Amino acid sequence: LAREGDIPSRQIDNFQTTLSKVHQNFFDSPKVRSEAYLLEMELYSALGDKKTMNQIEEVWNHDIESGNAEPTSDTVQKRITQLKA
């Protein structure tokens, strides 16, 4: 969804609602937490909101340091670099 460019507001709302449910029900899993952060970063990158994207990355890094999120793989790190470019 986020990789396709313009995103209708209804789809953004649906994505955020679904993501909220993921946070509520599955965020205790470090793997799910990391995947959710990457999806959020992709969404905000597609929306051109680099500030929010960077804030999500900061929280993600904090969660990695505290053991609450899975460390990023080389593939994920490359994707983050692409998003920030």
PDB file as gemmi writes it, atoms N, CA and C in Angstrom:
CRYST1    1.000    1.000    1.000  90.00  90.00  90.00 P 1                      
ATOM      1  N   LEU A   1       0.828  -1.202   0.000  1.00  0.00           N  
ATOM      2  CA  LEU A   1       0.000   0.000   0.000  1.00  0.00           C  
ATOM      3  C   LEU A   1       0.863   1.252   0.000  1.00  0.00           C  
ATOM      4  N   ALA A   2       1.818   1.335   0.903  1.00  0.00           N  
ATOM      5  CA  ALA A   2       2.616   2.550   1.040  1.00  0.00           C  
ATOM      6  C   ALA A   2       3.572   2.736  -0.121  1.00  0.00           C  
ATOM      7  N   ARG A   3       3.866   1.696  -0.835  1.00  0.00           N  
ATOM      8  CA  ARG A   3       4.833   1.800  -1.924  1.00  0.00           C  
ATOM      9  C   ARG A   3       4.206   2.293  -3.216  1.00  0.00           C  
ATOM     10  N   GLU A   4       2.886   2.443  -3.245  1.00  0.00           N  
ATOM     11  CA  GLU A   4       2.200   2.789  -4.479  1.00  0.00           C  
ATOM     12  C   GLU A   4       1.995   4.282  -4.681  1.00  0.00           C  
ATOM     13  N   GLY A   5       2.449   5.114  -3.786  1.00  0.00           N  
ATOM     14  CA  GLY A   5       2.311   6.557  -3.978  1.00  0.00           C  
ATOM     15  C   GLY A   5       1.116   7.122  -3.253  1.00  0.00           C  
ATOM     16  N   ASP A   6       0.264   7.869  -3.981  1.00  0.00           N  
ATOM     17  CA  ASP A   6      -0.889   8.519  -3.361  1.00  0.00           C  
ATOM     18  C   ASP A   6      -1.793   7.492  -2.684  1.00  0.00           C  
ATOM     19  N   ILE A   7      -2.152   7.808  -1.455  1.00  0.00           N  
ATOM     20  CA  ILE A   7      -2.980   6.900  -0.673  1.00  0.00           C  
ATOM     21  C   ILE A   7      -4.228   7.660  -0.226  1.00  0.00           C  
ATOM     22  N   PRO A   8      -5.411   7.165  -0.597  1.00  0.00           N  
ATOM     23  CA  PRO A   8      -6.641   7.829  -0.162  1.00  0.00           C  
ATOM     24  C   PRO A   8      -6.745   7.831   1.367  1.00  0.00           C  
ATOM     25  N   SER A   9      -7.359   8.874   1.902  1.00  0.00           N  
ATOM     26  CA  SER A   9      -7.460   9.011   3.359  1.00  0.00           C  
ATOM     27  C   SER A   9      -8.199   7.834   3.992  1.00  0.00           C  
ATOM     28  N   ARG A  10      -9.158   7.268   3.288  1.00  0.00           N  
ATOM     29  CA  ARG A  10      -9.890   6.110   3.828  1.00  0.00           C  
ATOM     30  C   ARG A  10      -8.944   4.931   4.037  1.00  0.00           C  
ATOM     31  N   GLN A  11      -8.034   4.709   3.092  1.00  0.00           N  
ATOM     32  CA  GLN A  11      -7.077   3.615   3.234  1.00  0.00           C  
ATOM     33  C   GLN A  11      -6.107   3.887   4.381  1.00  0.00           C  
ATOM     34  N   ILE A  12      -5.718   5.142   4.547  1.00  0.00           N  
ATOM     35  CA  ILE A  12      -4.836   5.504   5.657  1.00  0.00           C  
ATOM     36  C   ILE A  12      -5.536   5.223   6.980  1.00  0.00           C  
ATOM     37  N   ASP A  13      -6.800   5.624   7.081  1.00  0.00           N  
ATOM     38  CA  ASP A  13      -7.576   5.371   8.301  1.00  0.00           C  
ATOM     39  C   ASP A  13      -7.698   3.873   8.580  1.00  0.00           C  
ATOM     40  N   ASN A  14      -7.983   3.095   7.534  1.00  0.00           N  
ATOM     41  CA  ASN A  14      -8.091   1.640   7.697  1.00  0.00           C  
ATOM     42  C   ASN A  14      -6.763   1.045   8.144  1.00  0.00           C  
ATOM     43  N   PHE A  15      -5.671   1.510   7.554  1.00  0.00           N  
ATOM     44  CA  PHE A  15      -4.348   1.019   7.929  1.00  0.00           C  
ATOM     45  C   PHE A  15      -4.065   1.330   9.393  1.00  0.00           C  
ATOM     46  N   GLN A  16      -4.352   2.565   9.805  1.00  0.00           N  
ATOM     47  CA  GLN A  16      -4.077   2.960  11.183  1.00  0.00           C  
ATOM     48  C   GLN A  16      -4.953   2.198  12.176  1.00  0.00           C  
ATOM     49  N   THR A  17      -6.189   1.911  11.813  1.00  0.00           N  
ATOM     50  CA  THR A  17      -7.069   1.119  12.667  1.00  0.00           C  
ATOM     51  C   THR A  17      -6.528  -0.299  12.820  1.00  0.00           C  
ATOM     52  N   THR A  18      -6.131  -0.892  11.707  1.00  0.00           N  
ATOM     53  CA  THR A  18      -5.560  -2.244  11.749  1.00  0.00           C  
ATOM     54  C   THR A  18      -4.275  -2.263  12.551  1.00  0.00           C  
ATOM     55  N   LEU A  19      -3.430  -1.267  12.335  1.00  0.00           N  
ATOM     56  CA  LEU A  19      -2.167  -1.197  13.058  1.00  0.00           C  
ATOM     57  C   LEU A  19      -2.408  -1.034  14.558  1.00  0.00           C  
ATOM     58  N   SER A  20      -3.423  -0.278  14.917  1.00  0.00           N  
ATOM     59  CA  SER A  20      -3.776  -0.118  16.328  1.00  0.00           C  
ATOM     60  C   SER A  20      -4.163  -1.463  16.947  1.00  0.00           C  
ATOM     61  N   LYS A  21      -4.897  -2.281  16.191  1.00  0.00           N  
ATOM     62  CA  LYS A  21      -5.270  -3.611  16.679  1.00  0.00           C  
ATOM     63  C   LYS A  21      -4.042  -4.496  16.832  1.00  0.00           C  
ATOM     64  N   VAL A  22      -3.096  -4.383  15.910  1.00  0.00           N  
ATOM     65  CA  VAL A  22      -1.842  -5.139  16.018  1.00  0.00           C  
ATOM     66  C   VAL A  22      -1.114  -4.728  17.290  1.00  0.00           C  
ATOM     67  N   HIS A  23      -1.043  -3.411  17.534  1.00  0.00           N  
ATOM     68  CA  HIS A  23      -0.390  -2.909  18.751  1.00  0.00           C  
ATOM     69  C   HIS A  23      -1.062  -3.488  19.998  1.00  0.00           C  
ATOM     70  N   GLN A  24      -2.378  -3.481  20.027  1.00  0.00           N  
ATOM     71  CA  GLN A  24      -3.116  -3.934  21.208  1.00  0.00           C  
ATOM     72  C   GLN A  24      -2.975  -5.431  21.455  1.00  0.00           C  
ATOM     73  N   ASN A  25      -2.973  -6.223  20.381  1.00  0.00           N  
ATOM     74  CA  ASN A  25      -3.057  -7.671  20.535  1.00  0.00           C  
ATOM     75  C   ASN A  25      -1.749  -8.438  20.360  1.00  0.00           C  
ATOM     76  N   PHE A  26      -0.787  -7.860  19.639  1.00  0.00           N  
ATOM     77  CA  PHE A  26       0.401  -8.634  19.296  1.00  0.00           C  
ATOM     78  C   PHE A  26       1.712  -7.916  19.567  1.00  0.00           C  
ATOM     79  N   PHE A  27       1.668  -6.730  20.156  1.00  0.00           N  
ATOM     80  CA  PHE A  27       2.875  -5.916  20.287  1.00  0.00           C  
ATOM     81  C   PHE A  27       3.844  -6.469  21.318  1.00  0.00           C  
ATOM     82  N   ASP A  28       3.456  -7.516  22.045  1.00  0.00           N  
ATOM     83  CA  ASP A  28       4.382  -8.125  22.996  1.00  0.00           C  
ATOM     84  C   ASP A  28       5.402  -9.017  22.289  1.00  0.00           C  
ATOM     85  N   SER A  29       5.180  -9.293  21.013  1.00  0.00           N  
ATOM     86  CA  SER A  29       6.128 -10.079  20.220  1.00  0.00           C  
ATOM     87  C   SER A  29       7.172  -9.145  19.605  1.00  0.00           C  
ATOM     88  N   PRO A  30       8.458  -9.329  19.918  1.00  0.00           N  
ATOM     89  CA  PRO A  30       9.499  -8.463  19.346  1.00  0.00           C  
ATOM     90  C   PRO A  30       9.511  -8.472  17.818  1.00  0.00           C  
ATOM     91  N   LYS A  31       9.215  -9.612  17.216  1.00  0.00           N  
ATOM     92  CA  LYS A  31       9.204  -9.695  15.748  1.00  0.00           C  
ATOM     93  C   LYS A  31       8.055  -8.869  15.172  1.00  0.00           C  
ATOM     94  N   VAL A  32       6.860  -9.034  15.735  1.00  0.00           N  
ATOM     95  CA  VAL A  32       5.694  -8.283  15.262  1.00  0.00           C  
ATOM     96  C   VAL A  32       5.917  -6.792  15.475  1.00  0.00           C  
ATOM     97  N   ARG A  33       6.487  -6.430  16.604  1.00  0.00           N  
ATOM     98  CA  ARG A  33       6.747  -5.023  16.906  1.00  0.00           C  
ATOM     99  C   ARG A  33       7.655  -4.412  15.835  1.00  0.00           C  
ATOM    100  N   SER A  34       8.719  -5.118  15.470  1.00  0.00           N  
ATOM    101  CA  SER A  34       9.638  -4.605  14.457  1.00  0.00           C  
ATOM    102  C   SER A  34       8.966  -4.504  13.094  1.00  0.00           C  
ATOM    103  N   GLU A  35       8.169  -5.508  12.736  1.00  0.00           N  
ATOM    104  CA  GLU A  35       7.462  -5.467  11.459  1.00  0.00           C  
ATOM    105  C   GLU A  35       6.468  -4.305  11.421  1.00  0.00           C  
ATOM    106  N   ALA A  36       5.800  -4.058  12.535  1.00  0.00           N  
ATOM    107  CA  ALA A  36       4.843  -2.949  12.598  1.00  0.00           C  
ATOM    108  C   ALA A  36       5.552  -1.607  12.443  1.00  0.00           C  
ATOM    109  N   TYR A  37       6.702  -1.457  13.091  1.00  0.00           N  
ATOM    110  CA  TYR A  37       7.451  -0.210  12.949  1.00  0.00           C  
ATOM    111  C   TYR A  37       7.863   0.025  11.501  1.00  0.00           C  
ATOM    112  N   LEU A  38       8.311  -1.030  10.810  1.00  0.00           N  
ATOM    113  CA  LEU A  38       8.713  -0.873   9.417  1.00  0.00           C  
ATOM    114  C   LEU A  38       7.522  -0.470   8.554  1.00  0.00           C  
ATOM    115  N   LEU A  39       6.368  -1.091   8.775  1.00  0.00           N  
ATOM    116  CA  LEU A  39       5.173  -0.726   8.013  1.00  0.00           C  
ATOM    117  C   LEU A  39       4.781   0.728   8.263  1.00  0.00           C  
ATOM    118  N   GLU A  40       4.865   1.161   9.508  1.00  0.00           N  
ATOM    119  CA  GLU A  40       4.557   2.558   9.820  1.00  0.00           C  
ATOM    120  C   GLU A  40       5.530   3.501   9.116  1.00  0.00           C  
ATOM    121  N   MET A  41       6.800   3.141   9.114  1.00  0.00           N  
ATOM    122  CA  MET A  41       7.795   3.984   8.442  1.00  0.00           C  
ATOM    123  C   MET A  41       7.514   4.055   6.946  1.00  0.00           C  
ATOM    124  N   GLU A  42       7.117   2.928   6.342  1.00  0.00           N  
ATOM    125  CA  GLU A  42       6.794   2.925   4.917  1.00  0.00           C  
ATOM    126  C   GLU A  42       5.594   3.820   4.626  1.00  0.00           C  
ATOM    127  N   LEU A  43       4.585   3.755   5.478  1.00  0.00           N  
ATOM    128  CA  LEU A  43       3.403   4.592   5.283  1.00  0.00           C  
ATOM    129  C   LEU A  43       3.770   6.068   5.339  1.00  0.00           C  
ATOM    130  N   TYR A  44       4.468   6.478   6.385  1.00  0.00           N  
ATOM    131  CA  TYR A  44       4.786   7.896   6.531  1.00  0.00           C  
ATOM    132  C   TYR A  44       5.780   8.368   5.478  1.00  0.00           C  
ATOM    133  N   SER A  45       6.622   7.479   4.994  1.00  0.00           N  
ATOM    134  CA  SER A  45       7.512   7.829   3.887  1.00  0.00           C  
ATOM    135  C   SER A  45       6.691   8.107   2.630  1.00  0.00           C  
ATOM    136  N   ALA A  46       5.713   7.238   2.345  1.00  0.00           N  
ATOM    137  CA  ALA A  46       4.855   7.422   1.173  1.00  0.00           C  
ATOM    138  C   ALA A  46       4.038   8.704   1.277  1.00  0.00           C  
ATOM    139  N   LEU A  47       3.697   9.088   2.508  1.00  0.00           N  
ATOM    140  CA  LEU A  47       2.939  10.326   2.718  1.00  0.00           C  
ATOM    141  C   LEU A  47       3.837  11.559   2.713  1.00  0.00           C  
ATOM    142  N   GLY A  48       5.153  11.339   2.664  1.00  0.00           N  
ATOM    143  CA  GLY A  48       6.098  12.456   2.672  1.00  0.00           C  
ATOM    144  C   GLY A  48       6.326  13.038   4.053  1.00  0.00           C  
ATOM    145  N   ASP A  49       5.952  12.313   5.086  1.00  0.00           N  
ATOM    146  CA  ASP A  49       6.084  12.791   6.466  1.00  0.00           C  
ATOM    147  C   ASP A  49       7.356  12.207   7.085  1.00  0.00           C  
ATOM    148  N   LYS A  50       8.485  12.786   6.699  1.00  0.00           N  
ATOM    149  CA  LYS A  50       9.792  12.293   7.158  1.00  0.00           C  
ATOM    150  C   LYS A  50       9.971  12.483   8.663  1.00  0.00           C  
ATOM    151  N   LYS A  51       9.385  13.532   9.216  1.00  0.00           N  
ATOM    152  CA  LYS A  51       9.534  13.791  10.650  1.00  0.00           C  
ATOM    153  C   LYS A  51       8.945  12.642  11.468  1.00  0.00           C  
ATOM    154  N   THR A  52       7.713  12.259  11.150  1.00  0.00           N  
ATOM    155  CA  THR A  52       7.073  11.159  11.867  1.00  0.00           C  
ATOM    156  C   THR A  52       7.813   9.854  11.616  1.00  0.00           C  
ATOM    157  N   MET A  53       8.261   9.653  10.376  1.00  0.00           N  
ATOM    158  CA  MET A  53       9.015   8.450  10.048  1.00  0.00           C  
ATOM    159  C   MET A  53      10.273   8.352  10.913  1.00  0.00           C  
ATOM    160  N   ASN A  54      10.979   9.451  11.067  1.00  0.00           N  
ATOM    161  CA  ASN A  54      12.193   9.457  11.890  1.00  0.00           C  
ATOM    162  C   ASN A  54      11.875   9.238  13.367  1.00  0.00           C  
ATOM    163  N   GLN A  55      10.745   9.769  13.832  1.00  0.00           N  
ATOM    164  CA  GLN A  55      10.340   9.552  15.222  1.00  0.00           C  
ATOM    165  C   GLN A  55      10.036   8.078  15.479  1.00  0.00           C  
ATOM    166  N   ILE A  56       9.393   7.432  14.514  1.00  0.00           N  
ATOM    167  CA  ILE A  56       9.103   6.004  14.639  1.00  0.00           C  
ATOM    168  C   ILE A  56      10.409   5.219  14.701  1.00  0.00           C  
ATOM    169  N   GLU A  57      11.373   5.599  13.872  1.00  0.00           N  
ATOM    170  CA  GLU A  57      12.665   4.915  13.891  1.00  0.00           C  
ATOM    171  C   GLU A  57      13.356   5.069  15.246  1.00  0.00           C  
ATOM    172  N   GLU A  58      13.263   6.250  15.839  1.00  0.00           N  
ATOM    173  CA  GLU A  58      13.868   6.471  17.159  1.00  0.00           C  
ATOM    174  C   GLU A  58      13.237   5.564  18.216  1.00  0.00           C  
ATOM    175  N   VAL A  59      11.917   5.471  18.209  1.00  0.00           N  
ATOM    176  CA  VAL A  59      11.220   4.605  19.164  1.00  0.00           C  
ATOM    177  C   VAL A  59      11.606   3.148  18.913  1.00  0.00           C  
ATOM    178  N   TRP A  60      11.673   2.772  17.646  1.00  0.00           N  
ATOM    179  CA  TRP A  60      12.049   1.412  17.277  1.00  0.00           C  
ATOM    180  C   TRP A  60      13.443   1.083  17.802  1.00  0.00           C  
ATOM    181  N   ASN A  61      14.391   1.984  17.580  1.00  0.00           N  
ATOM    182  CA  ASN A  61      15.757   1.760  18.065  1.00  0.00           C  
ATOM    183  C   ASN A  61      15.787   1.626  19.588  1.00  0.00           C  
ATOM    184  N   HIS A  62      14.995   2.432  20.268  1.00  0.00           N  
ATOM    185  CA  HIS A  62      14.910   2.338  21.728  1.00  0.00           C  
ATOM    186  C   HIS A  62      14.366   0.965  22.136  1.00  0.00           C  
ATOM    187  N   ASP A  63      13.329   0.510  21.425  1.00  0.00           N  
ATOM    188  CA  ASP A  63      12.749  -0.796  21.735  1.00  0.00           C  
ATOM    189  C   ASP A  63      13.725  -1.932  21.436  1.00  0.00           C  
ATOM    190  N   ILE A  64      14.547  -1.777  20.411  1.00  0.00           N  
ATOM    191  CA  ILE A  64      15.576  -2.782  20.123  1.00  0.00           C  
ATOM    192  C   ILE A  64      16.570  -2.832  21.276  1.00  0.00           C  
ATOM    193  N   GLU A  65      17.016  -1.654  21.714  1.00  0.00           N  
ATOM    194  CA  GLU A  65      17.987  -1.584  22.813  1.00  0.00           C  
ATOM    195  C   GLU A  65      17.438  -2.186  24.105  1.00  0.00           C  
ATOM    196  N   SER A  66      16.149  -2.019  24.343  1.00  0.00           N  
ATOM    197  CA  SER A  66      15.545  -2.537  25.573  1.00  0.00           C  
ATOM    198  C   SER A  66      15.083  -3.989  25.437  1.00  0.00           C  
ATOM    199  N   GLY A  67      15.232  -4.561  24.241  1.00  0.00           N  
ATOM    200  CA  GLY A  67      14.850  -5.951  24.023  1.00  0.00           C  
ATOM    201  C   GLY A  67      13.392  -6.162  23.686  1.00  0.00           C  
ATOM    202  N   ASN A  68      12.656  -5.084  23.467  1.00  0.00           N  
ATOM    203  CA  ASN A  68      11.233  -5.200  23.154  1.00  0.00           C  
ATOM    204  C   ASN A  68      10.951  -5.388  21.670  1.00  0.00           C  
ATOM    205  N   ALA A  69      11.945  -5.116  20.824  1.00  0.00           N  
ATOM    206  CA  ALA A  69      11.799  -5.283  19.379  1.00  0.00           C  
ATOM    207  C   ALA A  69      12.983  -6.071  18.851  1.00  0.00           C  
ATOM    208  N   GLU A  70      12.729  -6.788  17.779  1.00  0.00           N  
ATOM    209  CA  GLU A  70      13.766  -7.598  17.152  1.00  0.00           C  
ATOM    210  C   GLU A  70      14.763  -6.690  16.427  1.00  0.00           C  
ATOM    211  N   PRO A  71      16.055  -6.974  16.530  1.00  0.00           N  
ATOM    212  CA  PRO A  71      17.044  -6.179  15.786  1.00  0.00           C  
ATOM    213  C   PRO A  71      16.780  -6.259  14.283  1.00  0.00           C  
ATOM    214  N   THR A  72      17.147  -5.211  13.573  1.00  0.00           N  
ATOM    215  CA  THR A  72      16.918  -5.178  12.133  1.00  0.00           C  
ATOM    216  C   THR A  72      17.916  -6.068  11.403  1.00  0.00           C  
ATOM    217  N   SER A  73      17.423  -6.745  10.385  1.00  0.00           N  
ATOM    218  CA  SER A  73      18.286  -7.553   9.525  1.00  0.00           C  
ATOM    219  C   SER A  73      18.926  -6.628   8.492  1.00  0.00           C  
ATOM    220  N   ASP A  74      19.865  -7.151   7.733  1.00  0.00           N  
ATOM    221  CA  ASP A  74      20.488  -6.358   6.670  1.00  0.00           C  
ATOM    222  C   ASP A  74      19.449  -5.911   5.649  1.00  0.00           C  
ATOM    223  N   THR A  75      18.506  -6.794   5.326  1.00  0.00           N  
ATOM    224  CA  THR A  75      17.456  -6.465   4.362  1.00  0.00           C  
ATOM    225  C   THR A  75      16.582  -5.327   4.874  1.00  0.00           C  
ATOM    226  N   VAL A  76      16.202  -5.394   6.137  1.00  0.00           N  
ATOM    227  CA  VAL A  76      15.369  -4.341   6.727  1.00  0.00           C  
ATOM    228  C   VAL A  76      16.153  -3.035   6.791  1.00  0.00           C  
ATOM    229  N   GLN A  77      17.416  -3.109   7.149  1.00  0.00           N  
ATOM    230  CA  GLN A  77      18.233  -1.898   7.231  1.00  0.00           C  
ATOM    231  C   GLN A  77      18.363  -1.238   5.859  1.00  0.00           C  
ATOM    232  N   LYS A  78      18.479  -2.039   4.800  1.00  0.00           N  
ATOM    233  CA  LYS A  78      18.530  -1.487   3.437  1.00  0.00           C  
ATOM    234  C   LYS A  78      17.222  -0.785   3.108  1.00  0.00           C  
ATOM    235  N   ARG A  79      16.092  -1.384   3.516  1.00  0.00           N  
ATOM    236  CA  ARG A  79      14.787  -0.773   3.259  1.00  0.00           C  
ATOM    237  C   ARG A  79      14.658   0.553   4.004  1.00  0.00           C  
ATOM    238  N   ILE A  80      15.123   0.601   5.232  1.00  0.00           N  
ATOM    239  CA  ILE A  80      15.080   1.847   6.006  1.00  0.00           C  
ATOM    240  C   ILE A  80      15.919   2.916   5.318  1.00  0.00           C  
ATOM    241  N   THR A  81      17.085   2.532   4.840  1.00  0.00           N  
ATOM    242  CA  THR A  81      17.955   3.474   4.128  1.00  0.00           C  
ATOM    243  C   THR A  81      17.255   4.004   2.885  1.00  0.00           C  
ATOM    244  N   GLN A  82      16.557   3.138   2.152  1.00  0.00           N  
ATOM    245  CA  GLN A  82      15.806   3.569   0.968  1.00  0.00           C  
ATOM    246  C   GLN A  82      14.702   4.548   1.351  1.00  0.00           C  
ATOM    247  N   LEU A  83      14.010   4.264   2.438  1.00  0.00           N  
ATOM    248  CA  LEU A  83      12.926   5.141   2.872  1.00  0.00           C  
ATOM    249  C   LEU A  83      13.439   6.526   3.243  1.00  0.00           C  
ATOM    250  N   LYS A  84      14.617   6.573   3.815  1.00  0.00           N  
ATOM    251  CA  LYS A  84      15.168   7.845   4.281  1.00  0.00           C  
ATOM    252  C   LYS A  84      15.821   8.650   3.163  1.00  0.00           C  
ATOM    253  N   ALA A  85      16.024   8.019   2.006  1.00  0.00           N  
ATOM    254  CA  ALA A  85      16.696   8.705   0.886  1.00  0.00           C  
ATOM    255  C   ALA A  85      15.791   9.705   0.206  1.00  0.00           C  
TER     256      ALA A  85                                                      
END                                                                             
